[in-house]
Amino acid sequence: MKRRSLMQGAAVAGLLAMTWGSAALAQEGEKTVIGVAIPSATHGFMGGLNWHAQDTIKRLGAAYPNLEFVLSTSGDSAKQVNDIEDMMATRNIDALVVLPFESEPLTAPVKAVKDAGKFVTVVDRGLSQEGIEDLYVAGDNTAFGRVAGEYFKANLKPGAKIVVLRGIPTTLDNERVEAFQKALEGSEIEILDMQHGNWNRDDAFNVMQDYLSKYPQIDAVWAADDDMAVGVLEAISAANRQDQMWVVGGAGMKEIVKRIMDGDKQLPVNVTYPPALISSAIEMTALHFVSNAPMTGRFIIGSQLITPENANKFYYPDSPF
């Protein structure tokens, strides 16, 4: 499935909004203010996500003058909490679209927004308490872990040894890792170690250096993120152990997909998780205010295996990610 197909739900939402929204907004004199709180562009996936957020806000703002957007980006949980509290206090937002920097610290502040009667959309990284949000938009984190685990199980011999790099401590990271481990059941593949690389190249480089110093045999690495995969590959290269193991990341970074297209044995496959999911979240939140379409519940975007045979369908050289 091409990336534009992954965004099909957002496109449909936009079409519905164009159909019903103009009449609704024409009758409204007051602005509807939608706050969007996302992590800053600290790595490739978030860079792509920030680009899509800004593009969507610009497009929807032009289409619907009565919609006003307040965008904040943050490099840590504390700033994100402050940004959301400021949106409530000074901008009186009607809705919040939030991709939590971390699940636990953002749960109470987001619940406070919901308790104030605002429409809440949570994106990607769930909160530590279920049922707070009106709408949840994410990739299929269970499938993300399962698809990777199934590949490892099918392509490694019994007794093979692997290491895992986890992301930032969040509910989605838990879902991915649990699904990955479940997919390996019965394979006799040994997970030597699992540490948090925080979806960060430098952190992943350091974690992989530690793995390489501790374990003389590593047959494969699940990096679970393409930025972390880049750091892992750099550490493996520095240790001159490129021929000993292969690496699977995730999210479809264009540089990684290109290497898969070119048949790089160190990067045999990848798993999709599109940063454009933020566009779906913002558009569906806007649709709640400009139409009568029901916009509550869960909207999950599927994960697929990228292989040398289909990689050209997922390669977008002009993409920011």
Salt bridges, closest charged atoms under 4 A:
GLU68 OE2 - ARG91 NH2 2.39
ASP83 OD2 - LYS79 NZ 2.91
ASP115 OD2 - LYS111 NZ 2.96
ASP134 OD1 - LYS114 NZ 2.60
GLU150 OE2 - ARG146 NE 3.57
ASP173 OD2 - ARG166 NE 2.76
GLU190 OE1 - LYS161 NZ 2.79
ASP193 OD2 - LYS214 NZ 2.96
ASP210 OD2 - LYS214 NZ 3.42
ASP227 OD1 - ARG201 NE 2.97
ASP262 OD2 - LYS258 NZ 2.85
ASP264 OD2 - ARG259 NE 2.78
GLU283 OE2 - ARG59 NH1 2.89
